[in-house]
């Protein structure tokens, strides 16, 4: 439930940041949002690279769809992925 709420929140954040590229906000806000977009792309990219680097060689690999979801939703998708990977007792 909360993971899906987080995904919705991240979708709204991405929409807000990308809206600035299509329809720029007033001057002081426009620069802040551009910096925030660059920071978000860098952090989510770094998160994806670290996740791929820590995967065991013999373990399940990340599919392309999962990698895209991790990039866009960040930690919320990692939590959902981790929840699926845990062995059920």
DSSP file (Angstrom, degrees, kcal/mol; ACC not computed):
  #  RESIDUE AA STRUCTURE BP1 BP2  ACC     N-H-->O    O-->H-N    N-H-->O    O-->H-N    TCO  KAPPA ALPHA  PHI   PSI    X-CA   Y-CA   Z-CA
    1    1 A X     >        0   0    0      0, 0.0     4,-1.8     0, 0.0     5,-0.1   0.000 360.0 360.0 360.0 -53.2    0.0    0.0    0.0
    2    2 A X  H  >  +     0   0    0      1,-0.2     4,-2.2     2,-0.2     5,-0.1   0.826 360.0  57.1 -70.3 -29.9    2.6    2.5    1.0
    3    3 A X  H  > S+     0   0    0      2,-0.2     4,-2.1     1,-0.2    -1,-0.2   0.913 107.4  48.2 -65.3 -41.0    5.0    1.5   -1.8
    4    4 A X  H  > S+     0   0    0      2,-0.2     4,-2.1     1,-0.2    -2,-0.2   0.873 109.7  52.5 -66.9 -35.8    2.2    2.3   -4.3
    5    5 A X  H  X S+     0   0    0     -4,-1.8     4,-2.2     2,-0.2    -1,-0.2   0.898 109.2  50.4 -63.6 -39.8    1.7    5.6   -2.6
    6    6 A X  H  X S+     0   0    0     -4,-2.2     4,-2.6     2,-0.2    -2,-0.2   0.881 107.9  52.5 -64.9 -38.9    5.4    6.3   -3.0
    7    7 A X  H  X S+     0   0    0     -4,-2.1     4,-2.2     2,-0.2    -2,-0.2   0.911 109.6  49.0 -62.8 -41.8    5.3    5.4   -6.6
    8    8 A X  H  X S+     0   0    0     -4,-2.1     4,-2.0     2,-0.2    -2,-0.2   0.914 111.1  50.6 -63.7 -41.9    2.4    7.8   -7.2
    9    9 A X  H  X S+     0   0    0     -4,-2.2     4,-2.2     1,-0.2    -2,-0.2   0.920 110.3  48.9 -61.0 -45.2    4.4   10.5   -5.3
   10   10 A X  H  X S+     0   0    0     -4,-2.6     4,-2.8     1,-0.2    -1,-0.2   0.867 108.1  54.5 -65.2 -35.8    7.5    9.9   -7.5
   11   11 A X  H  X S+     0   0    0     -4,-2.2     4,-2.4     1,-0.2    -1,-0.2   0.908 109.3  48.4 -62.9 -40.6    5.4   10.1  -10.6
   12   12 A X  H  X S+     0   0    0     -4,-2.0     4,-2.4     2,-0.2    -2,-0.2   0.885 111.1  49.8 -65.5 -39.4    4.2   13.5   -9.5
   13   13 A X  H  X S+     0   0    0     -4,-2.2     4,-2.5     2,-0.2     5,-0.2   0.937 111.9  47.5 -65.6 -45.7    7.7   14.6   -8.7
   14   14 A X  H  X S+     0   0    0     -4,-2.8     4,-2.8     1,-0.2     5,-0.3   0.919 112.0  50.8 -60.3 -42.5    8.9   13.5  -12.1
   15   15 A X  H  X S+     0   0    0     -4,-2.4     4,-2.0     1,-0.2    -2,-0.2   0.912 111.0  48.5 -62.3 -42.3    5.9   15.2  -13.8
   16   16 A X  H  X S+     0   0    0     -4,-2.4     4,-0.9     2,-0.2    -1,-0.2   0.920 114.5  45.1 -63.2 -44.1    6.6   18.5  -12.0
   17   17 A X  H  < S+     0   0    0     -4,-2.5     4,-0.4     1,-0.2     3,-0.3   0.893 115.7  45.5 -69.6 -39.1   10.3   18.4  -12.9
   18   18 A X  H >X S+     0   0    0     -4,-2.8     4,-1.2     1,-0.2     3,-0.9   0.783 101.8  66.5 -75.9 -25.7    9.7   17.5  -16.5
   19   19 A X  H 3X S+     0   0    0     -4,-2.0     4,-3.3    -5,-0.3    -1,-0.2   0.848  92.7  62.6 -60.1 -33.2    7.0   20.1  -16.9
   20   20 A X  H 3< S+     0   0    0     -4,-0.9    -1,-0.3    -3,-0.3    -2,-0.2   0.806 100.4  52.7 -63.6 -28.6    9.6   22.7  -16.4
   21   21 A X  H <4 S+     0   0    0     -3,-0.9     3,-0.3    -4,-0.4    -1,-0.2   0.858 116.9  37.4 -73.8 -34.8   11.3   21.5  -19.6
   22   22 A X  H  < S+     0   0    0     -4,-1.2     2,-0.4     1,-0.3    -2,-0.2   0.916 136.8  15.9 -81.4 -47.4    8.1   21.9  -21.6
   23   23 A X  S  < S-     0   0    0     -4,-3.3    -1,-0.3    -5,-0.1    -2,-0.1  -0.844  88.4-138.9-130.2  93.2    6.8   25.0  -20.0
   24   24 A X        -     0   0    0     -2,-0.4    -4,-0.1    -3,-0.3    -3,-0.1  -0.193  14.4-129.5 -59.8 140.8    9.5   26.8  -18.0
   25   25 A X        -     0   0    0      1,-0.2     5,-0.1     2,-0.1    -1,-0.1  -0.237  47.8 -62.0 -76.0 172.2    8.5   28.3  -14.7
   26   26 A X    >>  -     0   0    0      3,-0.1     4,-2.4     1,-0.1     3,-0.5  -0.174  67.2 -90.3 -57.2 157.1    9.3   31.9  -13.7
   27   27 A X  H 3> S+     0   0    0      1,-0.2     4,-1.3     2,-0.2    -2,-0.1   0.779 119.5  42.0 -48.2 -53.9   13.0   32.7  -13.6
   28   28 A X  H 3> S+     0   0    0      1,-0.2     4,-1.1     2,-0.2    -1,-0.2   0.914 120.1  44.3 -66.4 -35.6   14.1   32.0  -10.0
   29   29 A X  H <> S+     0   0    0     -3,-0.5     4,-2.5     1,-0.2     5,-0.2   0.837 104.1  64.7 -73.3 -33.1   12.1   28.8   -9.8
   30   30 A X  H  X S+     0   0    0     -4,-2.4     4,-1.9     1,-0.2    -1,-0.2   0.890 103.2  46.3 -59.0 -42.4   13.2   27.6  -13.2
   31   31 A X  H  X S+     0   0    0     -4,-1.3     4,-2.2     2,-0.2    -1,-0.2   0.889 111.7  51.1 -70.0 -39.0   16.8   27.3  -12.2
   32   32 A X  H  X S+     0   0    0     -4,-1.1     4,-2.3     1,-0.2    -2,-0.2   0.917 111.2  47.8 -62.7 -43.6   16.0   25.5   -9.0
   33   33 A X  H  X S+     0   0    0     -4,-2.5     4,-2.3     2,-0.2    -1,-0.2   0.869 109.9  52.8 -68.5 -36.5   13.8   23.0  -10.8
   34   34 A X  H  X S+     0   0    0     -4,-1.9     4,-2.2    -5,-0.2    -1,-0.2   0.917 111.0  46.6 -63.5 -42.7   16.5   22.4  -13.4
   35   35 A X  H  X S+     0   0    0     -4,-2.2     4,-2.5     1,-0.2    -2,-0.2   0.903 111.6  51.6 -64.9 -40.5   19.1   21.7  -10.7
   36   36 A X  H  X S+     0   0    0     -4,-2.3     4,-2.4     2,-0.2    -2,-0.2   0.881 109.3  50.6 -63.7 -38.4   16.6   19.4   -8.9
   37   37 A X  H  X S+     0   0    0     -4,-2.3     4,-2.5     2,-0.2    -2,-0.2   0.923 111.4  47.3 -65.5 -44.8   16.0   17.4  -12.2
   38   38 A X  H  X S+     0   0    0     -4,-2.2     4,-2.4     1,-0.2    -2,-0.2   0.923 113.2  49.1 -62.1 -44.1   19.8   17.0  -12.7
   39   39 A X  H  X S+     0   0    0     -4,-2.5     4,-2.7     1,-0.2     5,-0.2   0.905 111.3  49.5 -61.9 -42.2   20.2   15.9   -9.1
   40   40 A X  H  X S+     0   0    0     -4,-2.4     4,-2.5     2,-0.2     5,-0.3   0.910 111.1  48.6 -66.7 -42.0   17.3   13.4   -9.4
   41   41 A X  H  X S+     0   0    0     -4,-2.5     4,-2.2     2,-0.2    -1,-0.2   0.921 114.2  47.1 -63.3 -43.0   18.6   11.9  -12.6
   42   42 A X  H  X S+     0   0    0     -4,-2.4     4,-2.6    -5,-0.2    -2,-0.2   0.928 114.5  45.5 -64.5 -45.4   22.1   11.5  -11.1
   43   43 A X  H  X S+     0   0    0     -4,-2.7     4,-2.3     2,-0.2    -2,-0.2   0.908 115.7  44.9 -67.8 -41.7   20.9   10.0   -7.8
   44   44 A X  H  X S+     0   0    0     -4,-2.5     4,-2.0    -5,-0.2    -1,-0.2   0.871 114.1  50.7 -71.4 -34.8   18.5    7.5   -9.4
   45   45 A X  H  X S+     0   0    0     -4,-2.2     4,-2.5    -5,-0.3    -2,-0.2   0.917 111.2  48.1 -64.6 -43.3   21.2    6.6  -12.0
   46   46 A X  H  X S+     0   0    0     -4,-2.6     4,-2.6     1,-0.2     5,-0.2   0.895 109.9  52.9 -63.3 -40.6   23.7    6.0   -9.2
   47   47 A X  H  X S+     0   0    0     -4,-2.3     4,-2.0     1,-0.2    -1,-0.2   0.903 110.9  46.8 -61.2 -42.1   21.1    3.9   -7.3
   48   48 A X  H  X S+     0   0    0     -4,-2.0     4,-2.4     2,-0.2    -2,-0.2   0.911 112.0  49.8 -67.9 -42.8   20.6    1.8  -10.4
   49   49 A X  H  X S+     0   0    0     -4,-2.5     4,-2.1     1,-0.2    -2,-0.2   0.919 112.3  47.6 -62.5 -43.9   24.3    1.4  -11.1
   50   50 A X  H  X S+     0   0    0     -4,-2.6     4,-1.5     2,-0.2    -1,-0.2   0.884 111.0  51.5 -65.1 -37.9   25.0    0.4   -7.5
   51   51 A X  H  < S+     0   0    0     -4,-2.0     4,-0.4    -5,-0.2    -2,-0.2   0.919 111.7  46.5 -64.8 -43.0   22.1   -2.1   -7.6
   52   52 A X  H >< S+     0   0    0     -4,-2.4     3,-0.7     1,-0.2    -2,-0.2   0.859 111.1  53.0 -66.6 -34.8   23.4   -3.7  -10.7
   53   53 A X  H 3< S+     0   0    0     -4,-2.1    -1,-0.2     1,-0.2    -2,-0.2   0.779 107.7  50.7 -72.7 -26.7   26.9   -3.9   -9.3
   54   54 A X  T 3< S+     0   0    0     -4,-1.5     2,-0.2    -3,-0.2    -1,-0.2   0.468  82.6 112.1 -92.1  -1.1   25.8   -5.6   -6.1
   55   55 A X  S <  S-     0   0    0     -3,-0.7     2,-0.1    -4,-0.4     6,-0.1  -0.535  73.7-116.8 -70.7 133.3   23.9   -8.4   -7.9
   56   56 A X        -     0   0    0     -2,-0.2     3,-0.4     1,-0.1    -1,-0.1  -0.401  17.7-124.7 -68.4 149.7   25.5  -11.8   -7.6
   57   57 A X  S    S+     0   0    0      1,-0.2    -1,-0.1    -2,-0.1    -2,-0.0   0.894 109.6  39.1 -63.0 -41.3   26.7  -13.4  -10.8
   58   58 A X  S    S+     0   0    0      2,-0.1    -1,-0.2     3,-0.0     3,-0.1   0.545 103.2  90.2 -87.0  -6.7   24.7  -16.6  -10.3
   59   59 A X  S    S-     0   0    0     -3,-0.4     2,-0.2     1,-0.2    -4,-0.0  -0.088  94.9 -63.0 -82.1-177.3   21.6  -14.9   -8.9
   60   60 A X        -     0   0    0      1,-0.1    -1,-0.2     0, 0.0     2,-0.2  -0.470  55.2-135.3 -68.5 134.0   18.6  -13.5  -10.7
   61   61 A X        -     0   0    0     -2,-0.2     2,-0.5    -3,-0.1    -1,-0.1  -0.501  20.9-103.8 -87.8 160.5   19.5  -10.7  -13.1
   62   62 A X        -     0   0    0     -2,-0.2    -1,-0.1   -10,-0.1     2,-0.0  -0.715  34.7-137.1 -84.2 126.2   17.5   -7.5  -13.3
   63   63 A X     >  -     0   0    0     -2,-0.5     4,-2.2     1,-0.1     5,-0.2  -0.294  25.4-105.7 -74.7 167.7   15.3   -7.3  -16.4
   64   64 A X  H  > S+     0   0    0      1,-0.2     4,-2.2     2,-0.2     5,-0.2   0.880 120.7  52.2 -62.2 -39.3   15.1   -4.1  -18.5
   65   65 A X  H  > S+     0   0    0      1,-0.2     4,-2.4     2,-0.2    -1,-0.2   0.905 109.1  49.4 -64.8 -41.7   11.7   -3.3  -17.2
   66   66 A X  H  > S+     0   0    0      1,-0.2     4,-2.5     2,-0.2    -1,-0.2   0.897 110.1  51.6 -65.0 -39.4   12.8   -3.7  -13.6
   67   67 A X  H  X S+     0   0    0     -4,-2.2     4,-2.2     2,-0.2    -2,-0.2   0.903 110.4  47.9 -64.2 -40.8   15.8   -1.4  -14.3
   68   68 A X  H  X S+     0   0    0     -4,-2.2     4,-2.4     2,-0.2     5,-0.2   0.912 112.2  49.7 -64.6 -42.1   13.6    1.3  -15.8
   69   69 A X  H  X S+     0   0    0     -4,-2.4     4,-2.9     1,-0.2     5,-0.4   0.889 110.1  50.6 -65.1 -38.4   11.2    1.0  -12.8
   70   70 A X  H  X S+     0   0    0     -4,-2.5     4,-1.7     1,-0.2    -1,-0.2   0.899 110.5  50.5 -64.5 -40.0   14.1    1.3  -10.4
   71   71 A X  H  < S+     0   0    0     -4,-2.2    -2,-0.2    -5,-0.2    -1,-0.2   0.926 119.1  35.6 -63.9 -44.4   15.3    4.4  -12.2
   72   72 A X  H  < S+     0   0    0     -4,-2.4    -2,-0.2     1,-0.2    -1,-0.2   0.890 128.7  31.5 -79.7 -39.5   12.0    6.2  -12.2
   73   73 A X  H >< S-     0   0    0     -4,-2.9     3,-1.4    -5,-0.2    -3,-0.2   0.595  86.6-172.9 -99.0 -11.0   10.6    5.1   -8.8
   74   74 A X  T >X  +     0   0    0     -4,-1.7     4,-1.8    -5,-0.4     3,-0.7  -0.287  65.8   5.3  62.7-131.6   13.9    4.8   -6.9
   75   75 A X  H 3> S+     0   0    0      1,-0.3     4,-2.3     2,-0.2    -1,-0.3   0.756 125.8  62.9 -63.5 -27.2   13.8    3.4   -3.4
   76   76 A X  H <> S+     0   0    0     -3,-1.4     4,-1.7     2,-0.2    -1,-0.3   0.910 106.8  43.6 -66.3 -40.6   10.1    2.5   -3.6
   77   77 A X  H <> S+     0   0    0     -3,-0.7     4,-2.7    -8,-0.2    -2,-0.2   0.865 111.1  55.3 -71.8 -35.5   10.8    0.1   -6.5
   78   78 A X  H  X S+     0   0    0     -4,-1.8     4,-2.7     2,-0.2    -2,-0.2   0.906 107.8  49.5 -62.1 -40.7   13.8   -1.3   -4.7
   79   79 A X  H  X S+     0   0    0     -4,-2.3     4,-2.2     2,-0.2    -1,-0.2   0.907 112.3  47.2 -63.6 -41.7   11.7   -2.0   -1.6
   80   80 A X  H  X S+     0   0    0     -4,-1.7     4,-1.6     2,-0.2    -2,-0.2   0.906 113.8  48.1 -66.4 -40.9    9.1   -3.8   -3.8
   81   81 A X  H  X S+     0   0    0     -4,-2.7     4,-1.7     1,-0.2    -2,-0.2   0.907 112.1  49.1 -65.7 -42.5   11.8   -5.8   -5.6
   82   82 A X  H  X S+     0   0    0     -4,-2.7     4,-1.5     1,-0.2    -1,-0.2   0.886 107.6  54.9 -64.0 -39.1   13.4   -6.8   -2.3
   83   83 A X  H  < S+     0   0    0     -4,-2.2    -1,-0.2     1,-0.2    -2,-0.2   0.866 109.4  47.6 -63.3 -35.8   10.1   -7.8   -0.9
   84   84 A X  H  < S+     0   0    0     -4,-1.6    -1,-0.2     1,-0.2    -2,-0.2   0.830 110.7  52.5 -72.4 -32.1    9.6  -10.2   -3.9
   85   85 A X  H  < S+     0   0    0     -4,-1.7    -2,-0.2    -5,-0.1    -1,-0.2   0.726  83.6 101.3 -80.1 -22.1   13.1  -11.6   -3.6
   86   86 A X  S  < S-     0   0    0     -4,-1.5     2,-0.2    -5,-0.1    -3,-0.0  -0.403  81.8-112.8 -65.5 134.3   12.9  -12.6    0.1
   87   87 A X        -     0   0    0     -2,-0.1     2,-0.3     1,-0.1    -1,-0.1  -0.457  29.8-123.4 -69.0 138.5   12.2  -16.3    0.6
   88   88 A X              0   0    0     -2,-0.2    -1,-0.1     1,-0.1    -3,-0.0  -0.652 360.0 360.0 -84.5 136.2    8.8  -17.0    2.0
   89   89 A X              0   0    0     -2,-0.3    -1,-0.1     0, 0.0    -2,-0.0   0.413 360.0 360.0 -98.8 360.0    8.8  -19.0    5.2
